[in-house]
Amino acid sequence: MSLKIAVAIATAGRREVLADAIRFLARQTRQPDELLICPARPEDVDPACLEGFPCPVRVVSGPIGSSAQRNALIDASDADVMVFFDDDYLPAEDFVLETGRLFADHPKVVVATGKVLADGILGPGFTHEEGVRFLANPSPDPDPPSLSPTFNAYGCNMAVRLAPVRLHGIRFDERLPLYGWLEDVDFSRQLAPHGDIVQATSLRGVHLGTKRSGRSPGKRLGYSQVANRIYIMRKGHMSPLQALTGNLRNIGTNLLRSWRPEPWVDRRGRLAGNALAVWDWVRGRVDPERILRF
């Protein structure tokens, strides 16, 4: 069965990073049927990087915020499968090809996420050149490609079957604003009753973890780390234990590292945001959208 596959990228404030990612995407052995870009602002896309791309390309307009931009991308396409990439994700050259095979061979799969060979989000981030080298020289994997259940997709590389999304009116939650912390968890769990959520080791790539963000530094991100989990838990898409352990992990890490913060992380700002969200929670006023008023 031939599936129409769209690659969709929501981006904000990283014009050069996006341009590098799009040029790299042109290497796919099986090109997507369309490439859709939704920038937070028109100037976030360099038109020159789209010239000569080997499949149809469209720039889609939408409200600012990862969730809102991803919803705009869904609305703009009639594809069977949409592959969401972060603007700093470099997929292996067979990613789209393997995505088509996976969704054709496994009709019950509604969401798939791949194997991240290296993730710069855990440190200062990788340059584009470093990411390319990771892909060119991956560590040997002794096991054959596999498919395994997972609780949620990782938003930097997230392939979604759009039929159930359209049928059940599933959306990325726009009450998780700006960076949309954990919107991938919430979206995955909305789809969970309608099929399988899997990790596929045949879908490989590198997440650069670029720190130049157009979304939510410091206090805003710290507030979202706590408030978004509470909100998602109340929706029933995360257990109380998951919310508690995740919040304790983020707060503990920010507290310990605020004494000697990494140069690329505003730990004290995040800790201040964490504390404010906890205080709002105690008062019954925690609200993910409060970061829009900071």
C-alpha positions as CSV (number, residue, x, y, z in Angstrom):
1,M,0.0,0.0,0.0
2,S,1.4,3.4,-1.0
3,L,1.0,6.0,1.7
4,K,1.2,9.7,1.2
5,I,3.8,11.0,3.7
6,A,4.3,14.6,4.7
7,V,7.2,15.9,6.7
8,A,6.2,18.8,8.9
9,I,8.4,21.2,10.9
10,A,7.3,23.8,13.3
11,T,10.0,26.3,13.9
12,A,10.7,29.5,15.9
13,G,13.7,31.8,15.9
14,R,16.3,29.4,14.4
15,R,16.5,30.4,10.7
16,E,20.0,29.1,10.1
17,V,19.4,25.8,12.0
18,L,16.2,25.2,10.0
19,A,18.0,26.0,6.7
20,D,20.7,23.4,7.5
21,A,18.1,20.8,8.5
22,I,16.1,21.3,5.2
23,R,19.2,21.0,3.1
24,F,20.1,17.8,4.9
25,L,16.5,16.5,4.5
26,A,17.0,16.6,0.7
27,R,19.2,13.5,1.1
28,Q,16.3,11.2,1.8
29,T,16.3,8.1,-0.4
30,R,12.5,8.2,-0.5
31,Q,11.4,11.8,-0.5
32,P,8.3,12.8,1.3
33,D,5.3,13.6,-0.8
34,E,5.3,17.1,0.6
35,L,7.4,19.2,3.0
36,L,5.4,21.7,5.2
37,I,7.1,24.4,7.3
38,C,5.1,26.4,9.9
39,P,7.3,29.3,11.3
40,A,6.4,31.4,14.3
41,R,7.2,34.4,12.2
42,P,7.8,34.8,8.4
43,E,11.4,35.7,8.9
44,D,12.1,32.4,10.6
45,V,12.4,30.8,7.2
46,D,15.1,31.5,4.6
47,P,13.3,31.1,1.2
48,A,16.7,30.3,-0.4
49,C,16.9,26.9,1.5
50,L,13.6,25.8,-0.1
51,E,14.7,26.4,-3.7
52,G,15.2,23.2,-5.6
53,F,13.9,20.9,-2.8
54,P,13.1,17.6,-4.4
55,C,9.4,17.5,-3.4
56,P,6.6,20.1,-3.1
57,V,7.2,22.6,-0.3
58,R,4.7,24.8,1.4
59,V,5.1,27.4,4.2
60,V,2.0,27.3,6.4
61,S,1.0,30.2,8.7
62,G,-0.3,29.6,12.2
63,P,-0.4,31.1,15.7
64,I,2.9,31.2,17.7
65,G,3.5,28.1,19.8
66,S,4.7,24.6,19.1
67,S,1.2,23.0,19.6
68,A,-0.6,25.6,17.6
69,Q,1.9,25.4,14.8
70,R,1.7,21.6,14.6
71,N,-2.1,21.8,14.5
72,A,-1.8,24.2,11.6
73,L,0.4,21.7,9.8
74,I,-2.1,18.9,10.3
75,D,-4.9,21.1,9.0
76,A,-2.9,22.0,5.9
77,S,-2.3,18.4,4.7
78,D,-4.3,15.5,3.3
79,A,-1.4,13.1,3.9
80,D,-1.9,9.6,5.3
81,V,1.2,9.9,7.6
82,M,2.8,13.1,9.0
83,V,6.3,13.0,10.3
84,F,7.0,15.8,12.7
85,F,10.7,16.8,12.9
86,D,12.1,19.4,15.2
87,D,14.1,22.0,13.3
88,D,17.3,20.7,14.8
89,Y,16.7,17.0,14.1
90,L,18.7,15.2,11.4
91,P,17.1,12.0,10.2
92,A,19.0,9.1,8.7
93,E,18.7,9.0,4.9
94,D,16.2,6.1,5.0
95,F,13.9,7.6,7.6
96,V,11.0,8.5,5.3
97,L,11.4,5.2,3.4
98,E,11.3,3.2,6.7
99,T,8.4,5.2,7.9
100,G,6.4,4.2,4.9
101,R,7.2,0.6,5.4
102,L,6.3,0.6,9.1
103,F,2.9,2.2,8.6
104,A,2.0,0.1,5.6
105,D,3.1,-3.2,7.3
106,H,1.5,-2.3,10.7
107,P,-1.9,-0.9,10.2
108,K,-2.6,-0.7,14.0
109,V,0.3,1.7,14.6
110,V,-1.0,5.3,15.1
111,V,2.2,6.9,16.4
112,A,5.9,5.9,15.9
113,T,9.1,7.4,17.2
114,G,12.6,6.4,16.3
115,K,15.9,5.7,17.9
116,V,17.9,8.8,18.7
117,L,21.5,8.0,18.1
118,A,22.7,11.0,19.9
119,D,20.8,13.7,21.8
120,G,22.4,17.2,22.3
121,I,19.4,18.2,24.5
122,L,21.3,16.5,27.4
123,G,24.3,18.8,27.1
124,P,25.4,22.0,25.3
125,G,24.0,20.7,22.0
126,F,25.8,19.6,18.8
127,T,26.7,21.5,15.8
128,H,25.2,20.5,12.4
129,E,28.6,19.1,11.5
130,E,28.8,17.0,14.6
131,G,25.3,15.6,14.0
132,V,26.2,14.6,10.5
133,R,29.3,12.8,11.8
134,F,27.1,10.9,14.3
135,L,24.9,9.7,11.5
136,A,27.8,8.7,9.3
137,N,29.5,6.7,12.1
138,P,26.8,5.2,14.3
139,S,27.7,2.8,17.1
140,P,27.2,-0.8,15.9
141,D,23.8,-2.2,17.0
142,P,24.1,-6.0,17.8
143,D,20.3,-6.4,17.6
144,P,18.1,-6.5,14.4
145,P,15.6,-3.7,13.9
146,S,12.8,-3.9,16.3
147,L,9.4,-2.5,17.2
148,S,8.4,-2.1,20.8
149,P,5.5,-0.4,22.7
150,T,6.3,3.0,24.3
151,F,4.2,5.4,26.4
152,N,4.7,8.3,24.1
153,A,6.6,9.5,21.1
154,Y,9.6,11.9,21.4
155,G,8.4,15.1,19.7
156,C,11.7,15.7,17.9
157,N,10.8,12.7,15.6
158,M,7.2,11.7,15.7
159,A,5.3,9.9,12.9
160,V,1.5,10.0,13.1
161,R,-1.2,8.2,11.2
162,L,-3.6,11.1,10.4
163,A,-6.8,9.1,9.8
164,P,-7.6,8.6,13.5
165,V,-6.5,12.2,14.2
166,R,-9.1,13.5,11.8
167,L,-11.8,11.0,12.8
168,H,-11.6,11.7,16.5
169,G,-10.7,15.4,16.3
170,I,-7.4,14.9,18.1
171,R,-5.2,18.1,18.5
172,F,-2.0,19.2,20.1
173,D,-3.2,21.0,23.2
174,E,-2.8,24.8,22.6
175,R,-3.1,25.4,26.3
176,L,0.5,24.2,26.4
177,P,1.9,27.4,25.0
178,L,5.2,28.5,23.4
179,Y,7.6,25.5,23.6
180,G,4.7,23.2,24.5
181,W,6.6,21.3,27.1
182,L,5.4,17.6,27.0
183,E,2.8,18.2,24.2
184,D,4.2,15.1,22.6
185,V,3.1,13.0,25.7
186,D,-0.3,14.5,25.7
187,F,-0.8,14.0,22.0
188,S,0.4,10.4,22.1
189,R,-1.9,9.5,25.0
190,Q,-4.9,11.0,23.1
191,L,-4.2,8.6,20.3
192,A,-3.4,5.6,22.6
193,P,-7.1,4.3,22.6
194,H,-7.1,4.2,18.8
195,G,-4.0,2.1,18.1
196,D,-0.4,1.3,19.0
197,I,2.3,3.7,20.0
198,V,5.7,2.3,19.2
199,Q,9.4,2.9,19.1
200,A,11.0,1.7,15.9
201,T,14.8,1.2,15.8
202,S,14.7,1.4,12.0
203,L,13.9,5.1,12.3
204,R,17.2,6.7,13.2
205,G,18.4,10.2,13.6
206,V,20.3,12.8,15.7
207,H,18.7,15.5,17.8
208,L,21.2,18.4,17.9
209,G,19.6,20.0,21.0
210,T,20.3,23.5,19.7
211,K,20.2,25.9,22.6
212,R,19.4,29.0,20.6
213,S,15.6,28.8,21.2
214,G,12.9,31.2,20.1
215,R,10.5,29.9,22.7
216,S,10.9,29.5,26.5
217,P,14.1,30.2,28.3
218,G,14.6,30.3,32.1
219,K,11.6,31.1,34.2
220,R,9.0,30.3,31.6
221,L,10.4,26.9,30.9
222,G,10.8,26.2,34.6
223,Y,7.1,27.0,35.2
224,S,6.1,24.8,32.3
225,Q,8.2,21.9,33.7
226,V,5.8,21.7,36.7
227,A,2.5,23.2,35.5
228,N,2.3,21.2,32.2
229,R,2.6,17.9,34.0
230,I,-0.1,18.8,36.5
231,Y,-2.4,19.9,33.7
232,I,-1.7,16.7,31.6
233,M,-2.3,14.6,34.8
234,R,-5.6,16.2,35.4
235,K,-6.6,15.4,31.8
236,G,-5.9,11.8,32.6
237,H,-3.0,11.5,30.2
238,M,-0.4,11.0,32.8
239,S,-0.6,9.2,36.2
240,P,-0.1,11.1,39.5
241,L,3.1,9.1,40.1
242,Q,4.5,10.0,36.6
243,A,3.7,13.7,37.3
244,L,5.2,13.6,40.8
245,T,8.4,11.8,39.9
246,G,8.9,14.0,36.8
247,N,8.4,17.2,38.7
248,L,10.7,16.1,41.5
249,R,13.3,15.1,39.0
250,N,13.2,18.5,37.2
251,I,13.1,20.5,40.5
252,G,15.9,18.5,42.0
253,T,18.1,18.9,39.0
254,N,17.6,22.6,38.8
255,L,18.2,23.0,42.5
256,L,21.4,21.0,42.6
257,R,22.8,22.6,39.5
258,S,21.8,26.2,40.3
259,W,24.9,26.5,42.4
260,R,27.2,25.8,39.5
261,P,24.9,26.1,36.4
262,E,26.0,25.0,33.0
263,P,26.7,28.0,30.7
264,W,24.0,26.9,28.3
265,V,21.2,26.5,30.9
266,D,19.4,29.2,33.0
267,R,19.1,26.9,36.0
268,R,18.2,29.7,38.5
269,G,15.5,31.0,36.1
270,R,14.1,27.5,35.8
271,L,14.2,27.0,39.5
272,A,12.3,30.2,40.0
273,G,9.7,29.1,37.5
274,N,9.5,25.7,39.3
275,A,8.9,27.4,42.6
276,L,6.2,29.7,41.2
277,A,4.4,26.8,39.7
278,V,4.5,24.8,42.9
279,W,3.1,27.8,44.8
280,D,0.3,28.2,42.2
281,W,-0.4,24.5,42.6
282,V,-0.7,24.8,46.4
283,R,-3.1,27.8,45.9
284,G,-5.1,25.9,43.3
285,R,-4.1,28.4,40.6
286,V,-1.6,26.5,38.5
287,D,-2.1,27.3,34.8
288,P,0.2,26.4,31.9
289,E,-0.8,29.6,30.0
290,R,0.5,31.8,32.8
291,I,3.9,31.9,31.1
292,L,2.3,34.2,28.5
293,R,2.0,36.8,31.2
294,F,5.6,36.7,32.4
